[in-house]
Amino acid sequence: MHPILRNILAVVIGLIIGSAVNMGLIYSLDMLVPPPPGFDRTDMDTMRATFHLLETKHLLMPFIAHAMGTLVGAFIAVKIGVSRHVALAMIIAMLFLLGGTAMVIGLPSPMWFTCLDLGVAYFPMAWLGFILAGSGR
């Protein structure tokens, strides 16, 4: 397979698997720390209306999911890709950051959470995924 096509495929697969990890963790972690009554992750309007009911413990769960989804996605992209491994990891970070930014804009969240999520869950985790993947071998 041509190296450029393989790198594109690496990013697509990393994005798909990272997104699955992210969503799987968000819904799994709800079992550990159930959301308050009335909070429904499947409806954006309901989430906006009941977001004020969330406590710190509820906000840490999405952060963990965002961070792990990015880490796994970058790790997979670096493992599958054949060159420019740092760029592959950073592309994953940028794509996940776009999704995180959309959520921050769409939902009213405390400033500490916004800073933590946007500052730590994406680029640092993608870099860690790059390192854990063996820095591109």
N, C-alpha and C positions, 0 to 999 in steps of 0.2 A: 504494500500500500504506500502511496506517496506520503512523505513526511508531513506535508501541510494538511492533507486530508486526515491523517492519523491524529494530528494535534487538534484539529477541529472536532473530530470524533471524541477525543479525550475530554475536551471542554464540555461537550454535550452530555456525555456519560457522567462526568463529574457533577454537572449541574442537576441531572435527573436523580442520581443517587444521593447527592447532598440535600436536595429538596425533599426526597423521601425520608431521609434521616430527620430533617428539620420538622416536618409535619408529624412523623411518627412520634418524635419526642414530645412535641407540643401536646398531642392527645394522650400519650402515655403518662406524661408528668401530671396531667390533670387528675389521674388516679391517685398519685402520691399526695398532691396538694389540690384538693378539689376547689374549683372556682366558687365564689359566693353564689347564693341562690339568685337566679335571674340572669346570670352572666352566660351568654351563649356565643362560643367562638365561631359558630357557623353563620352568624348574622351581624354584619358590620354596624347596623343601626342599633341593635341591642347592645353590642359591645360598647359603642360610644355612650349610650345612655346609662350603662351600669359600670363603666370603667372606674368611677370614683369609689366603688366598693372593693376594689382590689387592694391587697396589702403587699408589702415588700416581698413576702414569700411567693405571691402569685406572679410578680413581675420577674423574679429570678428564673422562673421556669422558661419563659420565652427566650430570655437571654441565653440560657444553656442550650436550648434548641437551635437558636441562630448560630451560636459559636460552633457547636458540634456539626451542624449541617455544612457550614463553610469549611471547617477543618477536614471533614470526610470528603467533600467535593474536591477540594484542592489536592488532597492526598491521592485520590483516584485519578485526577487529571494528570498529575505529575507522573504517576506510575504508568499510565497508558501512553502519555506523550513521548515523542522521540527527541525533541529539542526544545529550547527556550522554556525550560521548566519553571523558572521564576515567573515568566510572563503568563504561563498557563494558570499557575496558582493565583496570580493577581487578577486575571480575567474572571476567575471564579469569585474572588473577593468582590470585585466591582459589580458583578451581576447580583450577588447576594446583598451587597450594600444598597443597590437600587431598590430591591424588595424591602429591605429594612427601612429605608428612607420613606418609601410609600406608606408603610405602616405607621411610622412616626408622624407623618403629615396627616394621615387619616384618623388616627386615634390620639386623644389628648393624654399624654403621658408625662410623668414628672421629669424635670430636667436631669436629675441624676441618672434616671433610667435611659433617657435619650443619649446622654453622653457616654454611659457605659456601653450601651448596645452599639451605637454607631462607631465608637472609638476603639472597642476591644473585640467585638464579635466577628469582625470581617477581615480586615487586612492582617492584624496580628495572628488570627487563627489560620488564615491561608498561608502565612509564612511558616507557622508551626507545621501545617500539613506538608509543606514543601520540605522542611527539615526532616520530619518523620518518614517521608517517602524516600529518604536517602539522598536528599538534595539532588534529585534527578539522576541518581545512581552514582 
